[in-house]
Amino acid sequence: MAKRGGFGGGMGMPGNMNNMLKQAQRMQRQLEEQQKELEEKEFTGTAGGGAVSITVTGKYLVKKVTIDPDACDPEDVETLEELVMLAFNDAAGKIGEANESAMGKFGGLGGFGGF
């Protein structure tokens, strides 16, 4: 009859460690897949009630900038610059939220990735 638990026959702990290692490797693959999905996704940030919008990838690469012609006042370039900055920051915030949400599925095991 086989022993259960403990260190019986020297096999209890190594088998358990192998299972833990396999689980950690599976989680690592899942984290990498989530990260790749996030990097390929696009996020759009807006400012000025939609006068400026910027679409950014999960890698923070700008894909598209849209500016309403009414937002282009040649005598007030600073406002337009600020709207562009705010739209980008809005998109970047959405990327951060999506990243936190995706990583939250793994129980906050951010340090687990080095396994």
SEZAKOL-431111 format. One line per 2 residues: number of its first residue (from 1); their letters; for each residue x, y, z of N, C-alpha, C, O. Coordinates in steps of 0.001 Angstrom, whole numbers, plus 500000, padded with zeros to 6 digits. Example, Ala and Ser with C-alpha at 12.3 -4.5 7.8 and 13.67 -1.06 7.14 Angstrom:
BEGIN
1> as> 513190,494310,507800,512300,495500,507800,513200,496700,507800,514236,496681,508465 | 512850,497750,507080,513670,498940,507140,512900,500030,507870,513409,501138,508039
This chain:
BEGIN
1> ma> 500844,498813,500000,500000,500000,500000,500885,501244,500000,501829,501335,500785 | 500589,502188,499136,501406,503393,499010,501115,504346,500154,499987,504460,500633
3> kr> 502158,505017,500569,502004,506020,501624,501487,507311,501014,501771,507626,499858 | 500735,508042,501792,500217,509342,501336,500855,510450,502139,501097,510315,503338
5> gg> 501128,511570,501445,501631,512758,502128,502996,512532,502734,503654,511525,502472 | 503405,513472,503538,504692,513385,504220,505847,513214,503254,505799,513653,502105
7> fg> 506894,512556,503758,508081,512330,502963,508248,510850,502657,509360,510406,502370 | 507181,510087,502711,507222,508647,502506,507941,508274,501227,507574,508731,500145
9> gg> 508945,507459,501348,509681,506989,500198,510447,508085,499479,510976,507849,498393 | 510518,509247,500040,511257,510335,499409,510532,510923,498204,511109,511749,497497
11> mg> 509316,510532,497953,508617,510972,496750,507558,512042,497014,507137,512718,496076 | 507116,512214,498254,506046,513160,498547,506372,514569,498114,505572,515186,497410
13> mp> 507488,515092,498497,507849,516466,498217,508237,516681,496759,507745,517630,496149 | 509094,515851,496168,509455,516111,494773,508253,516101,493833,508181,516932,492928
15> gn> 507313,515185,494025,506119,515164,493183,505318,516440,493332,504811,516982,492350 | 505205,516917,494548,504474,518150,494827,505183,519339,494184,504536,520227,493629
17> mn> 506501,519355,494258,507283,520445,493657,507120,520429,492130,507014,521483,491503 | 507100,519231,491540,506899,519142,490094,505550,519721,489695,505450,520447,488706
19> nm> 504517,519403,490458,503183,519956,490178,503186,521469,490304,502585,522161,489482 | 503854,521989,491319,503925,523443,491513,504679,524089,490356,504288,525152,489872
21> lk> 505756,523449,489913,506542,523990,488810,505714,523994,487525,505743,524971,486777 | 504986,522926,487266,504135,522861,486075,503055,523942,486125,502754,524580,485116
23> qa> 502482,524135,487301,501451,525169,487453,502055,526555,487218,501441,527400,486565 | 503241,526784,487742,503899,528080,487553,504222,528302,486076,504064,529415,485573
25> qr> 504668,527267,485383,504972,527401,483958,503702,527678,483152,503724,528471,482210 | 502601,527029,483518,501322,527254,482843,500871,528704,483066,500407,529365,482137
27> mq> 501011,529183,484290,500637,530568,484594,501518,531547,483819,501039,532576,483341 | 502803,531227,483698,503720,532082,482954,503275,532187,481489,503270,533278,480918
29> rq> 502904,531066,480888,502429,531074,479498,501154,531903,479369,500991,532662,478414 | 500257,531752,480334,499007,532513,480302,499277,534009,480440,498651,534821,479758
31> le> 500203,534371,481316,500565,535784,481479,501140,536341,480180,500809,537456,479777 | 502002,535563,479530,502598,536014,478271,501540,536186,477193,501602,537136,476413
33> eq> 500567,535279,477140,499480,535389,476171,498641,536637,476436,498277,537356,475505 | 498333,536892,477716,497562,538084,478088,498313,539343,477676,497718,540281,477143
35> qk> 499622,539363,477923,500426,540536,477590,500434,540767,476088,500312,541904,475631 | 500577,539693,475319,500587,539828,473855,499243,540369,473362,499205,541252,472506
37> el> 498138,539838,473903,496811,540332,473526,496680,541817,473831,496168,542587,473019 | 497145,542206,475004,497053,543609,475406,497878,544499,474469,497431,545581,474090
39> ee> 499070,544048,474101,499933,544844,473235,499328,545044,471851,499575,546066,471210 | 498535,544078,471381,497937,544171,470055,496620,544950,470053,496144,545364,468996
41> ke> 496048,545144,471206,494778,545847,471334,494981,547350,471123,496074,547870,471349 | 493931,548039,470690,494007,549490,470506,493095,550190,471511,492012,549704,471836
43> ft> 493559,551338,471994,492840,552133,472983,492736,553554,472450,493693,554089,471891 | 491564,554160,472627,491372,555527,472151,491104,556437,473333,490225,556182,474156
45> gt> 491881,557502,473395,491694,558528,474415,491172,559789,473760,491489,560081,472607 | 490364,560540,474508,489800,561766,473958,489997,562924,474932,490247,562733,476122
47> ag> 489876,564121,474386,489949,565330,475215,489117,566411,474535,488820,566342,473342 | 488759,567393,475320,487991,568514,474779,486641,568095,474242,486179,568601,473219
49> gg> 486006,567157,474947,484683,566699,474514,484724,565997,473163,483741,566018,472421 | 485842,565384,472844,485979,564667,471578,486639,565490,470486,486775,565018,469357
51> av> 487051,566715,470800,487707,567565,469799,489030,566953,469347,489455,567152,468209 | 489675,566211,470239,490927,565532,469914,490796,564092,470385,490375,563831,471512
53> si> 491164,563159,469506,491213,561755,469911,492501,561134,469391,492989,561464,468310 | 493033,560224,470198,494265,559527,469836,494046,558041,470080,493581,557633,471143
55> tv> 494390,557241,469075,494312,555791,469190,495734,555268,469346,496624,555581,468555 | 495921,554453,470398,497243,553971,470773,497173,552461,470956,496162,551940,471428
57> tg> 498244,551752,470585,498305,550311,470832,498688,550069,472287,499095,550989,472996 | 498552,548819,472720,498953,548445,474074,500444,548604,474309,500904,548542,475449
59> ky> 501207,548810,473234,502646,549077,473349,502921,550583,473354,504069,551015,473251 | 501863,551365,473473,501939,552832,473511,502420,553437,472193,503051,554494,472187
61> lv> 502124,552776,471087,502445,553337,469774,501200,554044,469245,500119,553456,469203 | 501353,555300,468843,500228,556079,468342,499871,555583,466940,500717,555551,466046
63> kk> 498600,555198,466762,498129,554690,465475,497363,555759,464694,497395,555788,463464 | 496674,556635,465429,495827,557619,464754,495602,558816,465653,495425,558678,466863
65> vt> 495609,559991,465050,495285,561233,465753,494188,561918,464951,494322,562109,463742 | 493108,562287,465622,492016,562999,464972,491798,564315,465712,491652,564350,466934
67> id> 491782,565401,464929,491588,566729,465522,490438,567414,464793,490464,567559,463571 | 489444,567829,465544,488310,568568,464989,488848,569921,464502,489553,570609,465241
69> pd> 488521,570299,463275,489016,571586,462746,488683,572782,463644,489416,573770,463656 | 487582,572694,464394,487223,573796,465286,488204,573932,466451,488244,574969,467114
71> ac> 488996,572882,466699,489970,572928,467788,491278,573579,467345,492193,573762,468148 | 491357,573924,466069,492583,574500,465513,492502,576021,465416,492124,576573,464382
73> dp> 492856,576669,466484,492906,578129,466489,494374,578521,466385,495134,578316,467332 | 494788,579086,465244,496206,579417,465052,496763,580366,466111,497976,580432,466310
75> ed> 495892,581090,466781,496362,582017,467800,496374,581385,469188,496748,582037,470163 | 495964,580112,469284,495938,579434,470580,496430,577988,470421,495711,577031,470706
77> ve> 497657,577867,469964,498259,576550,469735,498419,575790,471049,498329,574563,471067 | 498655,576505,472143,498859,575835,473431,497654,574991,473841,497819,573906,474399
79> tl> 496458,575475,473572,495261,574712,473931,495206,573410,473140,494889,572358,473696 | 495512,573475,471854,495527,572273,471029,496597,571298,471516,496354,570094,471591
81> ee> 497768,571812,471845,498832,570956,472365,498395,570262,473652,498659,569076,473849 | 497734,571000,474512,497261,570424,475770,496195,569353,475520,496184,568320,476190
83> lv> 495307,569595,474566,494282,568607,474243,494901,567315,473709,494445,566221,474042 | 495933,567443,472885,496626,566254,472359,497264,565479,473506,497160,564254,473570
85> ml> 497918,566194,474405,498553,565560,475559,497509,564848,476429,497713,563706,476843 | 496394,565528,476702,495347,564945,477533,494731,563708,476871,494432,562728,477553
87> af> 494541,563747,475560,493976,562594,474852,494929,561401,474931,494497,560267,475138 | 496224,561665,474765,497197,560575,474874,497203,560005,476289,497209,558787,476467
89> nd> 497201,560864,477276,497191,560403,478666,495924,559610,478984,495972,558661,479767 | 494802,559985,478390,493559,559243,478571,493705,557828,478005,493317,556853,478648
91> aa> 494266,557726,476804,494484,556407,476189,495466,555587,477013,495252,554392,477220 | 496538,556212,477485,497536,555505,478295,496921,555000,479596,497254,553909,480058
93> gk> 496039,555778,480178,495350,555342,481396,494484,554118,481141,494396,553231,481990 | 493850,554066,479988,493032,552905,479630,493896,551662,479456,493485,550560,479819
95> ig> 495087,551837,478903,496021,550710,478765,496410,550206,480148,496424,549000,480393 | 496722,551119,481043,497084,550742,482410,495968,549994,483115,496219,549003,483801
97> ea> 494738,550461,482949,493593,549786,483565,493409,548384,482996,493134,547439,483734 | 493563,548253,481677,493414,546934,481041,494505,545989,481517,494259,544802,481734
99> ne> 495708,546518,481677,496831,545707,482161,496576,545240,483586,496786,544067,483896 | 496126,546136,484458,495830,545770,485846,494718,544735,485913,494773,543799,486711
101> sa> 493708,544911,485067,492598,543969,485040,493063,542585,484585,492680,541568,485164 | 493887,542562,483550,494397,541280,483039,495278,540593,484069,495178,539381,484260
103> mg> 496136,541350,484733,497040,540753,485720,496298,540363,486988,496725,539463,487711 | 495182,541044,487261,494383,540713,488435,493817,539307,488377,493524,538709,489412
105> kf> 493661,538776,487175,493162,537408,487011,494130,536386,487587,493754,535245,487858 | 495378,536802,487774,496397,535896,488262,496701,536124,489737,497748,535712,490238
107> gg> 495787,536777,490416,495908,536947,491859,497036,537839,492289,497577,537665,493381 | 497410,538803,491454,498467,539741,491831,499813,539081,491965,500621,539496,492796
109> lg> 500083,538048,491161,501356,537352,491240,502366,537942,490274,503020,537213,489528 | 502493,539249,490287,503404,539905,489379,504826,539393,489481,505517,539289,488468
111> gf> 505279,539070,490685,506618,538554,490864,506770,537120,490432,507885,536600,490390 | 505669,536467,490108,505681,535062,489716,506319,534884,488347,506773,533792,488006
113> gg> 506356,535985,487540,506850,535887,486177,508294,535469,486076,508696,534951,485034 | 509087,535664,487091,510491,535287,487039,510732,533830,487310,511883,533395,487329
115> f> 509709,533071,487517,509832,531648,487835,510437,530890,486694,510617,529676,486786
